[in-house]
Amino acid sequence: MNAVLEVRNLQSGYGDLRVVWDVSFDVHPGRVTALLGRNGAGKTSTLRAVAGLNRVMQGSVRFGGEDLAGVPPHQRVRRGIAYVQEGKRVFQRQTVEQNLLLGGYVRKGGRSALRAALDPVYAMFPILADKRAMPAGSLSGGQQQMLAIGSALMAEPSLLLLDEPSGGLAPVVVAEVMERVQLLKESGLAVLLVEQAVEAAMSVADHVTVLDIGKVVMDSPADEIDDLAVLRDAYFGRVD
């Protein structure tokens, strides 16, 4: 199966500051590629480069076989890339349903199609249906994370970029979020998951790429990693 996303020898950063030096990986339909590493390894910067928020200094990002060089972020959303940023970013004063409708602004078909798109999101996240008329700011942290993911799904992406979805959540809520990620990949969605929580990431990952100081230090199918200590060693530069 062809990769939806192909990142090759990526170098990226902020302004003239380069924090990603040499990163390559693929993401396939119906699979989760987990991008792991300690703080400052370049994980979020890599996601932002894929989303078009950070410029590609060298290397390439290809989506659906096409190079994304020069494609602005909003056009990447239209092409099928959805980015859920770290920190449960929702419109706090808007209702749950208003947040979801805003997430679907790129959809075609008018208001009726947009309304119809709510149904599968509510089916995946029933709590959002129950609280659809409530301000997003009144939701718990876990519910806001589900709303952020649901808003991204409203754009009908073929690739979902998830940045630290477990951040600040209780373990039981993290498990619930990862259950939804599992369902999304089973639906055929390609997922690029950035995580600090190794065990949570490994519960859904099909492939693992570990970064350190902006470079790949480990790249392996998840089912070939039978010892999480190997991953932890990679975090701290002890993998040859």
N, C-alpha and C positions, 0 to 999 in steps of 0.2 A: 504494500500500500504506500502510495506516494506521501511524502511529508506535506503537511499544510504550511508549516513554517520551517525555513532553513536559515540558520544563522551561521555565518562563516567568518572566522578570524576577526570578529567584531572588536573595534576600538571605539570607545565613546566616553562621554563625561559631561562636565558642566562648564560652558564657556571654553577656556583654554585648558582647564584642569581635566586631565585624562585619568579615569578611575577604572575603566575596563580596557584591558590590554590585549587580550587574545582569547576570545570566547567563541566556541562553535558547538552547536547542538541542533537537533531536529525535534519537531513536535508533530505527531500523527493523529489522524481522526480516531476518536474513541480511545485515546490513551492520555495518560498524565505524565508529563515530563516534570520532575521535581528539580528545581534549581536551589541547591542548598549551599550553606557557608555561613561563617560567623559574620558579625556586624562589620561593615566596611569592605566586604569581599567583592562587591560590585553587582549584587543580585538585583536590587531595585533599579540601578542605573541601566542594567541590561533590559529589564522590562520597559523602562521608559524609552529606550532606543527603539524597541520593537513597536511601541505605541506611537512613536514619532515625537515624543516630548524632549528627547535628548538627541543631538545630531550624531550621525555616524561619521566618525573621523576617518576610519579605514575599515575594510571588510564590507560585508553585505548582509542585508536582511531581505529574504525573499518570502513572499506570501502567495500561496496558490501558484507558484512557479514564476511570479513576477517580482522584479526588484522594486523595493519600496523607496528607493532613493528619490527625494524630492516630493514624496506624497505627504501632504500635511495630515495632522492627527485626525481631523474630522472626516477626511476622505478614507482614512484607514478604518474608522468606525463603519462607514458606509460599505466598505469592502468586506467587513465581517470580523474585525478585531475589536473585542471589548476588553476594557482594562478596569479592574476593580482595585483601586489604590489602597494602600495601607491606611488604617485608621477609621474604618467604618464611615466613609464620607457620604453623608446623605444630607438632604435639605431639611434641616431640623424643624422649621416652622411649617413646612408643607405636610399634607397628609401622606400616609403610606401610599395611597393610590395615586396621588399627584406625583410623588417621586417616581413611581413605576411608569406613569404616562410620559414623564419627562425623559425617562431612559429610552423610550421608543420613538424619539423624535425623528430618527432617520428612516423609519419604516415607510413603505409605500402602501397605498390602499385607502388612505383617509382615516377618519375618526372611527368608523365601524371596525376596520381592520385592527386599529390600535386597541380598541376596547376588547376585541376578541383575543388579542395577544395576552391579555391579563389572565385568562383562564389557566393556561399551562403553568404560569408562574405561581398562581394561587394554589394549584394542585401540588406543586413541589414544595411550597412553603405555606401550609394551611394557616399558620399563625398570622401571616400577612393578610390573608383574607379576613380573618376574625378582627383584625385591627385596621382595616383599610381606611376608615374614616378618622383615625387618630393621628395627631402630629407625630412625625417620625422621631422627634426629640423625646417623646414619651416612651419609646421602646427601650428594652434592655439592650446591652451591648451585643449580645448574640443575635437578637432580633434585628438590630440595625445592620449587622453584618449580612444577614440573610436578605435584608432589603437592598443593600448595595449590590449583592450578587443578582437578585431578581431584577433590579433596574438595568444591569448590564445585559441580562438575558432578553430584555424587551427589544433590543436592537437586532435580534436574530443572528448572533455571531456564529461563525464556524470555529473561531479561536477565542478562548477565554484566558486572559492574563489575570492571575490572582496573586496579590502581594500580601503576604502575612495574614491570611484570613483567620488564623488562630490568635492573633495578637490581643492580649488583654482579656481573653475569655477563659472561663472556668473549664476544666478538663471535660466535664460532661457536655458542655456546649460545643467545645472543639470537636468532640466525637460526632455530634449531630451535624455540624457544618461539613465534616469530612464525609459523612454518609451522603449528603447532597452532592458533593463533588463526585463521589462514586457513581451516583445516579446520572449525573451529567455526562460523564465519560461513557457510560453504558448507552446513553442516547446517541452517541456518535460524535459528541463535541470533543474537540482537541483542547487540552488544558495545559497551560504552562504555570506551574505552581511554585512560588517563592515562599520558603518557610524556614523558620528557625527551629521549630519543634520537629525533631527528626522522626520520632515515633509516629506523630500525626501524619507527616508527609509520606512515610513509608507504608502507611495503611492504605494509600490510594495510588501510589506511584507505580508506573510501569518502567520508567527509565529515570536514572538519577545522574545529575551533573553537579559536581561540587566545585565551587569557586573559592579561590583564595587570592587576595590582592589582585583581583581583576583578571585572573587566569584560571583555566580549567585544570584542576589537580586530580580529578577522578571523574570517569564517565563510564557508566555500566548499567545494563539492565537490572531492574530492581530485584528480580528473582534470582540473580546471581550473587546478591549481597546477603549472606546468611549470618553476618555478625555486625551489629550496629556499631561496635567498637571501631571497626574499620572506617566507618563514616566519621566518627568522632576524631579519629586520627587524621583524616583528611582535612578536617576543620583547622587543625593546628599544624599542618605542614609535615606530617610524619608518614605520608604515603610516597613511595619512590616513583 
